[in-house]
Amino acid sequence: MASATHLLTDELDIVIPTIRNLDFLEMWRPFLQPYHLIIVQDGDPSKTIKVPDGFDYELYNRNDINRILGPRSSCISFKDSACRCFGYMVSKKKYIFTIDDDCFVAQDPAGKPVNALEQHIKNLLSPSTPFFFNTLYDPYRDGADFVRGYPFSLREGVPTAVSHGLWLNIPDYDAPTQLVKPLERNTRFVDAVLTIPKGTLFPMCGMNLGFDRDLIGPAMYFGLMGDGQPIGRYDDMWAGWCIKVICDHLGLGVKTGLPYIYHSKASNPFVNLRKEYKGIFWQEEIIPFFQAAVLPKDCTTVQACYVELSKQVKEKLGKVDPYFDKLAEAMVTWIEAWDELNPTGPGAKLANGKAK
Amino acid sequence: MASATHLLTDELDIVIPTIRNLDFLEMWRPFLQPYHLIIVQDGDPSKTIKVPDGFDYELYNRNDINRILGPRSSCISFKDSACRCFGYMVSKKKYIFTIDDDCFVAQDPAGKPVNALEQHIKNLLSPSTPFFFNTLYDPYRDGADFVRGYPFSLREGVPTAVSHGLWLNIPDYDAPTQLVKPLERNTRFVDAVLTIPKGTLFPMCGMNLGFDRDLIGPAMYFGLMGDGQPIGRYDDMWAGWCIKVICDHLGLGVKTGLPYIYHSKASNPFVNLRKEYKGIFWQEEIIPFFQAAVLPKDCTTVQACYVELSKQVKEKLGKVDPYFDKLAEAMVTWIEAWDELNPTGPGAKLANGKAK
C-alpha cells in the first residue's frame, strides 16, 4: 500500500464537529493535512472557529445548514455533536473519516505515532468476513490468513462499509460507568481488526470512525439529539444500530479494532448522565427492536432500507415514547435531504460534482 | 485471582493425546505440574510413553479404551488426535484443558512466559457476552468494562463453557494455505479475549483448548477421524460446530483469543491435504447445515441437544456422504458411553467419583 499521505486524498473527506478552535489538528498535521476537511460548527454561529494554517477546509455553521437544507434542516441536531452528519451529506467524496476534536494521535506499543486514517483506509479497502468468525482476526492483514476450517467459498469476503476505531486513555464509557470508575484508563493496545459478525449489533462510537459513503452514507444519520430533544449521547449508537442492520441486509461488512486514537479528556459524567438518562431505559427496548428487525428483499438500496427502517421505528418504538415518532419522521427528512444534495440517475454525477 | 499454581488443581484435568514421549512437559512444569494429566496414547499400544518425573498422570492406550468402552469404543478414533475426547469422558473433573504435544510455552511481548492454563481458567471463570458485541473486548478483564451503549440488562453475561486459545509461530492453517504460504509464521500477539457472538460459527482448534466439562462436556466429541475413516483434521472443527450450536441454544458462552501457546512444528502439508481433501468439499455443506440448525425448546440438557443434533446430521448430511450416517450413529454411541461413565441422578455423584 502506498505512503499514507497519498492515500485516497481525492476520495476522502474528514468531518469534524466542533465548537472551538481546532488546535488539535496541529498534532495530526503529518497525517491529515493532505486531505480536505469539512468542519461542522455547532452552537453559536457568530463565533469564529480558527483552523491551523495550511489545512484545506470548508466550514458550515447553523446558518449555513438552515440555508442549505431549508425546512429540512430540522433533521440536523443542534448543540450536539450529532450535527456532524451534515458533513457526510454535503461531502462529494467516496470515503469519510470523522474524528472528535479532543482526540490526539495515539502511540503503538513501540512508541510510534499511529496514523489512524491510514489504518481506516486499509480496513475499508480490504473485505470483511461477516458470515464466519476467523480466530486470527482480519485474514487480509499482513501475516494473517484464514485458519483451518474456514470455508473456502467465504474467503472472498464482502465489501467493507464501516471501519470503527478505538480509543486509548479515556475509554468511551457511559455516565454510570464513568461515575463508578472515574480513574479507569484504557492502556491496552489490542493489535487486531475484526469483522463484527452478521446478526450481531455493537455500540458504534463516532469519535474515530471511517466509512464508505457510497456504500452506506445515507444510513449514517446521527438522529435528533441535544437542543430541544430529550436525549443526547446516543447519536452514534443510533447510527450504529441502523447501519449494522442495513449492512447485514445488503451484504456489507463492518470492522472494528485498529486504529486507536488518544482520547484526551473525559466529558463530565453528571452532564452525561442527564443526557443519557432516558437512553439507558430506552436502549433496553431499542436493541431487541433492532435485533429483530427484518428488511424486505425488495429494499436493495441504502435509502430504501433506511425509509423502511423508519417505518418500523414509528410502528414499534413509537409506543416507547413519542420521541421515536419524531425521530422516524426525521429519518425520512434526512433521506429526502440526502437525495436532494446527492442526486442520482443520468447526469447526476455531473450535477453533484462527482465528475472529474 | 490466586497464584496460578493453586488454581482449581482439584477441579481440572489436562488431557494430552500423544504417540511419543512427553518431553514437551518439561517446559510446562512450572505451570502444569500441580495438575492431574490424562494421557490418551494413540497408535501402537505396546509402545511405552515416557512422562517426565513428578507429573501425576493416568494413561490410556487403545487396549484400555477397548476394555473400558467395549463395543462402544467404536466411537473413539484411532490413529488421529481425535482420540483425545476419550480423556474428556473418563475425567471426573469440572474443567478440562487439552493441549497438543508440540505446543510450547509462548512469550508475551514483554518476553514473559505465558501461563496458558491460568488464562483459560480466567476465561472460564468470568462470564461471556454473546448477545451484543463489546468493542473493548472482554468487559470482565482488568482495565476494561462495557462501553457506552451496551445494554445494562446484558451486563451480567452468561456462563462461559469454552475457552479457545491461539498459537504463535506456526498458525493453524489448512493444507492448501500451508502449501501456498510455507514460511508464514504468526508473530502478532493480540492482547484480547472476546466472546464469539450468538449465531456465529468459528473454526475451533483443539491444540490449546479449555472447557467446562459440566456445562458442555458431552458435546465435546471429536468425531470419527483417522484409521478407517475417509477424513482427518476435522475432529476439532466438528466439535466446534456442535458445541457452538448447543451453547447458543442453552445460553452458554464461547470465548476466543488469549492464551497463546507456541506451536513448534508445522505438520506435513501433503499428508494434511490427503486427510483434509474430502473435508474441504464437505465443509461447504456442513457449515450451512450448522448455521441453519435449530434445536427444539425441550432439549434442555447437552445430551438431549447432542442426540437431537445427531438426528439432524443423519437427515440432512447423510445425503452428502454415507460417512455422515456413520458419524451420526457414533454421536449417539458417544452419548451412551458418556452417560455410562458419568451417571447422574441419586447416588451418581458418589458412583462416578465426584463426591468428596
Boltz contact constraints between the chains, C-beta under 6 A:
constraints:
  - contact:
      token1: [A, 132]
      token2: [B, 201]
      max_distance: 6.0
  - contact:
      token1: [A, 133]
      token2: [B, 196]
      max_distance: 6.0
  - contact:
      token1: [A, 133]
      token2: [B, 200]
      max_distance: 6.0
  - contact:
      token1: [A, 133]
      token2: [B, 202]
      max_distance: 6.0
  - contact:
      token1: [A, 135]
      token2: [B, 256]
      max_distance: 6.0
  - contact:
      token1: [A, 143]
      token2: [B, 188]
      max_distance: 6.0
  - contact:
      token1: [A, 145]
      token2: [B, 177]
      max_distance: 6.0
  - contact:
      token1: [A, 147]
      token2: [B, 172]
      max_distance: 6.0
  - contact:
      token1: [A, 147]
      token2: [B, 203]
      max_distance: 6.0
  - contact:
      token1: [A, 148]
      token2: [B, 172]
      max_distance: 6.0
  - contact:
      token1: [A, 148]
      token2: [B, 173]
      max_distance: 6.0
  - contact:
      token1: [A, 148]
      token2: [B, 174]
      max_distance: 6.0
  - contact:
      token1: [A, 149]
      token2: [B, 203]
      max_distance: 6.0
  - contact:
      token1: [A, 149]
      token2: [B, 237]
      max_distance: 6.0
  - contact:
      token1: [A, 150]
      token2: [B, 203]
      max_distance: 6.0
  - contact:
      token1: [A, 151]
      token2: [B, 283]
      max_distance: 6.0
  - contact:
      token1: [A, 151]
      token2: [B, 284]
      max_distance: 6.0
  - contact:
      token1: [A, 151]
      token2: [B, 287]
      max_distance: 6.0
  - contact:
      token1: [A, 153]
      token2: [B, 284]
      max_distance: 6.0
  - contact:
      token1: [A, 172]
      token2: [B, 147]
      max_distance: 6.0
  - contact:
      token1: [A, 172]
      token2: [B, 148]
      max_distance: 6.0
  - contact:
      token1: [A, 173]
      token2: [B, 148]
      max_distance: 6.0
  - contact:
      token1: [A, 174]
      token2: [B, 148]
      max_distance: 6.0
  - contact:
      token1: [A, 177]
      token2: [B, 145]
      max_distance: 6.0
  - contact:
      token1: [A, 188]
      token2: [B, 143]
      max_distance: 6.0
  - contact:
      token1: [A, 188]
      token2: [B, 191]
      max_distance: 6.0
  - contact:
      token1: [A, 190]
      token2: [B, 191]
      max_distance: 6.0
  - contact:
      token1: [A, 190]
      token2: [B, 192]
      max_distance: 6.0
  - contact:
      token1: [A, 191]
      token2: [B, 188]
      max_distance: 6.0
  - contact:
      token1: [A, 191]
      token2: [B, 190]
      max_distance: 6.0
  - contact:
      token1: [A, 192]
      token2: [B, 190]
      max_distance: 6.0
  - contact:
      token1: [A, 192]
      token2: [B, 192]
      max_distance: 6.0
  - contact:
      token1: [A, 196]
      token2: [B, 133]
      max_distance: 6.0
  - contact:
      token1: [A, 197]
      token2: [B, 197]
      max_distance: 6.0
  - contact:
      token1: [A, 197]
      token2: [B, 200]
      max_distance: 6.0
  - contact:
      token1: [A, 199]
      token2: [B, 199]
      max_distance: 6.0
  - contact:
      token1: [A, 200]
      token2: [B, 133]
      max_distance: 6.0
  - contact:
      token1: [A, 200]
      token2: [B, 197]
      max_distance: 6.0
  - contact:
      token1: [A, 201]
      token2: [B, 132]
      max_distance: 6.0
  - contact:
      token1: [A, 202]
      token2: [B, 133]
      max_distance: 6.0
  - contact:
      token1: [A, 203]
      token2: [B, 147]
      max_distance: 6.0
  - contact:
      token1: [A, 203]
      token2: [B, 149]
      max_distance: 6.0
  - contact:
      token1: [A, 203]
      token2: [B, 150]
      max_distance: 6.0
  - contact:
      token1: [A, 237]
      token2: [B, 149]
      max_distance: 6.0
  - contact:
      token1: [A, 256]
      token2: [B, 135]
      max_distance: 6.0
  - contact:
      token1: [A, 283]
      token2: [B, 151]
      max_distance: 6.0
  - contact:
      token1: [A, 284]
      token2: [B, 151]
      max_distance: 6.0
  - contact:
      token1: [A, 284]
      token2: [B, 153]
      max_distance: 6.0
  - contact:
      token1: [A, 287]
      token2: [B, 151]
      max_distance: 6.0
